[in-house]
Each structure stands twice: as structure tokens, then as C-alpha cells.
Amino acid sequence: MTAAELLVPPLAPVTLVYSLCVVFAAGIVRGFAGFGFSAITVAGMSLVVSPALVVPAIFMLEILASLSQLRGIARDVDMPWLSWLMLGNLICIPIGVALLAWLPETPLRLLIGALLMAAALLLRGGAHVTLVPTRGVRLAAGLASGFINGVAAIGGIAIAVLLSTAKMAPAALRATLIALLLFSDVVSLICAALMPSSTHASGNLLGPDTLKWALWLAPAMLAGIWYGQRSFKGVSPEQFRRHVLNLLIALALVSVVRSVVGLIG
């Protein structure tokens, strides 16, 4: 793909503006909370674009987001958790990406919507289950988040739910999550490059258009991250999270309803 082709918008003007607004909002959440970018982006953009077209680009954007937030978190990373989470992601991300490459679009929308709904409702409900941080629990958490990340790019939300039940210090949870997302999205991107796909002209999920999507969406994401890190100082994290989760639940519900109607029709 030439430089001139990269400058051609991947979407019609109205749809592109909507997508940039979704990515900007998701970037604000990422900058504020350290996770949630993929979940909100997939939920919002899957209403107008096939998920298989944008999820590989979202992996690229997540890597960029993590790199922009890595400074100063190394000392707070919980290495026992991180090592087992990385192993679980390494095992299960390829399985999730394989499903992304071959599942028909409508069932994939339904699966993504249902996963988003479940994750958002768990967080919104404030589940108080306490995980005992054994090796098995850590590995199981890694396997679950890896599969969800591969198939729907929402592993960050999934693992945030799990880590929030482990009574980790906020700084450790945030740092461990950012480090894990960097690792898991690199693995996901490699899998997307190698995984054959029946829906892409290039023969795999990571086609020439992936870079175009990432280049067009990256400025909105980075602006959102910047804004999220420096704004909302007068809003408590609990209030802001409630607003974000309410939006996520609404978007997931729309996606589920649309998919069910598509399957019935």
C-alpha cells in the first residue's frame, strides 16, 4: 500500500467522524483507568463496521497506548501475577484469533456483545468475590483473558474484573494491567498476521488496510489518552467508572439486539 493510499479515508465521512469520536472517548477511558479502550472501541465501531476489519488495528492501537503509559509503572508491576497471566494469554490468544478469522459476522457480533455485556455488568454490579492468588487461579485468569482478548479484543476488561477481586493495590493493578495488555496485544497482532482468514483479500487478518485503520484512528486515541490523564480531577473514579460502564452496557445491548435480529431475519 502506497503513502497516497494510506491517506485515503477507510470510511465515508459521517461514519469516519463517528468512529473517531468512539476512539477518542475510548482513549479518555484508557488514559483515566488504564484499560477499557478495546472494549469501548469494539462495542462502538462494531455497530457500523465488521469487527474482523478493525480488531487487528485495535491491537496496534493498544500497543501504542501501553507504550505511551509505561513510564514509571515498572516498580508497581506484580510479577507473580503478570508471569502467569502472560502464560495463559500466550496459550489462548491464538485460539480466540482463529475464531475471529473464521466465524461468520453476525454470530461474531452476538458473541462480542454478550461478552461485553457480561463484563460490564460484573464491573457495574461491584462483585465482591475474593480470588486466592494461587498459581492455578492466576493461570486460569490468564487463559480466560487471553481467549477473550483474541476473539473480541476485550481482554483488558476481563482481567480487570478478575484482578479487582484479588485485593491488589490500585497502583499494582494498574501497572500489571498495562504491562499485560502490552504483551497480549503484541501476541494478538502476531497471531493476526499469521492466521488465515476467509474474509480478507490478503488471506489473513493483518492485511494492508490494518495500518491504514491504525493511522487514521491513532490521533484520536492519543488525544483521548492525554485528555483522560489530565482531566476529570474533580470527578471521583467511582462516578466516572459508573458513567463509562453504563455507556458500555448500552452499546453492548444494541449490538446484541442487532445480532439477534440479524440471526432471526
VEXZAMI-812499 format. One line per 8 residues: number of its first residue (from 1); for each residue x, z, y of C-alpha. Coordinates in Angstrom, 1 decimal, decimal comma. Each point is the difference from the previous one (the first is absolute). Example, Ala and Ser with C-alpha at 12.3 -4.5 7.8 and 13.67 -1.06 7.14 Angstrom:
1	12,3:7,8:-4,5 | 1,4:-0,7:3,4
! end
This chain:
1	0,0:0,0:0,0 | 1,4:-1,1:3,4 | 0,2:2,1:3,1 | -2,7:-2,1:1,6 | -2,3:0,6:-3,0 | 0,6:3,8:0,3 | -1,4:-0,2:3,6 | -3,3:-1,5:-1,2
9	-2,5:2,9:-0,2 | -1,1:0,8:-3,6 | -3,6:0,5:1,1 | -2,6:-1,3:2,4 | 0,2:1,6:3,5 | -2,9:2,4:-0,4 | 1,0:1,1:-3,5 | 3,6:0,4:1,1
17	-1,0:2,2:2,9 | -2,1:2,2:-2,4 | 2,9:0,2:-2,5 | 2,5:1,0:2,7 | -2,4:2,7:1,2 | -0,3:1,3:-3,6 | 3,8:0,1:-0,4 | 0,5:1,6:3,4
25	-2,5:2,8:-1,0 | 1,7:0,4:-3,4 | 3,4:0,2:1,8 | -1,3:2,9:2,2 | -1,0:1,9:-3,2 | 3,4:-0,7:-1,6 | 1,8:1,2:3,1 | -2,0:3,2:0,2
33	-0,4:1,0:-3,7 | 2,8:-1,9:-1,8 | -2,4:-1,8:-2,3 | -3,3:-2,0:0,0 | 1,2:-3,3:1,3 | -0,5:-2,0:-3,1 | -3,4:1,6:-0,8 | -1,5:-0,8:3,4
41	1,6:-3,4:0,2 | -1,3:-1,1:-3,4 | -3,4:1,5:0,6 | -0,4:-1,7:3,3 | 1,6:-3,4:-0,8 | -1,6:-0,4:-3,4 | -3,3:-0,4:1,8 | 1,2:-3,4:1,4
49	3,0:-1,0:-2,2 | 0,8:0,0:-3,7 | 2,0:3,1:-0,8 | 2,5:-2,0:-2,1 | 1,0:-1,9:3,1 | 0,9:3,0:2,1 | 1,1:2,8:-2,3 | 3,5:-1,4:-0,5
57	0,4:-0,2:3,8 | -1,2:3,6:0,2 | 2,8:1,0:-2,3 | 2,4:-1,5:2,5 | -1,6:1,7:2,9 | 0,0:3,4:-1,8 | 3,8:-0,4:-0,6 | 0,5:-0,7:3,7
65	-2,2:3,0:0,8 | 1,9:2,3:-2,2 | 3,4:-1,2:1,3 | -1,3:0,7:3,6 | -0,9:3,6:-1,0 | 3,0:0,9:-2,3 | 2,2:1,5:2,7 | 0,2:3,8:-0,3
73	-2,1:0,5:-3,1 | 2,7:0,0:-2,7 | 0,5:3,8:0,0 | -3,7:0,6:-0,5 | -0,5:-2,2:-3,0 | -1,0:1,9:-3,2 | 2,4:-1,6:-2,5 | -1,5:1,4:-3,2
81	-3,4:-1,5:1,0 | 1,5:-3,3:1,3 | 2,1:-0,8:-3,1 | -3,0:0,3:-2,4 | -2,3:-1,8:2,4 | 2,5:-2,8:0,2 | 0,2:-0,3:-3,8 | -3,8:-0,1:-0,3
89	-0,3:-2,7:2,7 | 2,7:-2,0:-1,7 | -1,9:-0,1:-3,2 | -3,5:-0,6:1,3 | 0,4:-2,2:3,1 | 0,6:-3,2:-2,1 | -3,2:0,7:-1,9 | -2,0:0,3:3,2
97	1,6:-3,1:1,5 | -0,7:-2,0:-3,2 | -3,7:0,8:0,4 | 0,1:-1,0:3,6 | 1,4:-3,4:-1,0 | -2,7:-0,8:-2,6 | -3,2:1,9:0,8 | -2,8:-2,1:1,6
105	-0,5:0,7:3,7 | -3,5:1,6:-0,1 | 0,9:2,6:-2,7 | 3,2:0,7:1,8 | -1,9:0,7:3,2 | -2,2:2,4:-1,9 | 2,9:1,8:-1,6 | 1,8:0,4:3,3
113	-3,1:1,2:1,7 | -0,8:2,6:-2,8 | 3,6:1,3:0,1 | 0,0:0,3:3,8 | -3,4:1,8:-0,2 | 1,2:2,4:-2,6 | 3,3:0,8:1,9 | -1,7:0,4:3,3
121	-2,8:2,2:-1,3 | 2,6:2,3:-1,7 | 1,9:0,4:3,2 | -3,1:0,3:2,1 | -1,4:2,7:-2,4 | 3,2:2,0:0,2 | 0,4:0,6:-3,7 | 1,8:3,2:-0,7
129	1,4:-0,6:-3,5 | 3,5:1,3:-0,3 | 2,5:-2,0:-2,1 | 2,7:1,8:-1,9 | 3,1:-2,1:0,8 | 1,3:-0,5:-3,6 | 1,8:-3,2:-1,0 | -3,0:-1,3:-1,7
137	-2,3:0,5:3,0 | 2,6:-1,7:2,3 | 0,3:-2,9:-2,4 | -3,7:-0,4:-0,4 | -0,4:0,0:3,8 | 2,6:-2,7:0,2 | -1,7:-2,1:-2,6 | -3,3:0,2:1,7
145	1,3:-0,7:3,4 | 2,1:-2,9:-1,3 | -2,9:-1,7:-1,7 | -2,3:0,4:3,1 | 2,8:-1,2:2,3 | 0,6:-3,1:-2,1 | -3,6:-1,1:-0,3 | -1,3:1,0:3,4
153	2,9:1,1:2,2 | -1,5:3,5:0,6 | 2,5:2,1:-2,0 | 0,7:2,0:3,2 | -3,5:1,3:0,2 | -0,1:0,8:-3,7 | 3,3:1,9:0,0 | -1,0:1,8:3,2
161	-3,0:1,3:-1,7 | 2,1:1,3:-2,9 | 2,8:1,5:2,1 | -2,5:1,7:2,2 | -1,0:2,1:-3,1 | 3,6:1,0:-0,7 | 0,2:2,3:3,0 | 3,1:-1,8:1,5
169	1,1:0,8:3,5 | -1,3:-2,7:2,4 | 3,5:-1,2:0,9 | 0,9:-0,3:-3,7 | -3,2:-1,8:-0,8 | 0,4:-2,5:2,8 | 3,7:-0,7:-0,7 | -0,5:-0,3:-3,8
177	-3,0:-2,4:0,6 | 1,9:-2,2:2,4 | 3,0:-0,2:-2,4 | -2,3:-0,8:-3,0 | -1,8:-2,7:2,0 | 3,2:-1,7:0,8 | 1,1:0,0:-3,6 | -3,4:-1,0:-1,4
185	-0,5:-2,8:2,4 | 3,4:-1,5:-0,7 | -0,9:0,0:-3,7 | -3,4:-1,5:0,7 | 1,5:-2,7:2,1 | 2,4:-0,9:-2,7 | -2,8:-0,1:-2,6 | -2,1:-2,2:2,3
193	3,0:-2,4:0,2 | 0,3:-0,2:-3,7 | -3,6:0,2:-1,2 | -1,7:-3,3:-0,7 | -3,4:-0,5:1,7 | -2,8:-2,4:-0,6 | -1,2:0,2:3,7 | 3,2:-1,0:1,8
201	1,4:-3,5:0,4 | 3,5:1,4:-0,2 | -0,7:1,3:-3,5 | 0,4:3,7:0,8 | -1,4:2,6:2,3 | 3,0:0,0:2,4 | -0,4:-3,6:1,4 | 1,2:-1,6:3,2
209	-3,1:1,2:1,9 | 1,0:3,7:-0,6 | 2,7:-0,1:2,6 | -2,4:-1,6:2,5 | -2,6:2,7:-0,6 | 2,7:2,7:0,5 | 1,4:-1,5:3,1 | -3,4:-0,4:1,7
217	-1,2:3,5:-1,0 | 3,3:2,0:0,5 | -0,2:0,3:3,9 | -3,5:1,5:-0,2 | 1,1:2,5:-2,7 | 3,2:1,1:1,9 | -2,0:0,4:3,2 | -2,5:2,1:-1,9
225	2,7:2,2:-1,5 | 1,6:0,5:3,4 | -3,4:1,0:1,5 | -0,8:2,2:-3,0 | 3,2:1,9:0,3 | -0,3:0,7:3,7 | -3,7:0,4:0,6 | -2,9:2,2:-1,0
233	2,0:3,1:0,9 | -3,2:1,7:1,1 | -1,8:-0,8:-3,3 | 0,5:2,2:-3,0 | 1,2:-1,7:-3,3 | -3,2:1,2:-1,7 | -2,3:-1,7:2,6 | 2,0:-3,2:0,0
241	0,2:-0,2:-3,8 | -3,8:0,5:-0,2 | -0,6:-2,9:2,3 | 2,4:-2,2:-2,0 | -1,5:0,9:-3,3 | -3,5:-0,6:1,3 | 1,0:-3,5:1,0 | 1,8:-0,6:-3,3
249	-3,1:1,1:-1,9 | -2,2:-2,3:2,0 | 2,3:-3,0:-0,5 | 0,2:0,7:-3,8 | -3,7:0,3:-0,2 | -0,4:-3,4:1,7 | 2,5:-1,5:-2,4 | -1,7:1,5:-3,1
257	-3,5:-1,2:1,1 | 1,3:-3,5:0,8 | 1,7:-0,2:-3,4 | -3,1:1,2:-1,9 | -2,2:-2,5:1,8 | 2,5:-2,7:-0,9 | 0,0:1,0:-3,6 | -3,8:0,1:-0,2
265	-0,3:-3,3:1,8
! end
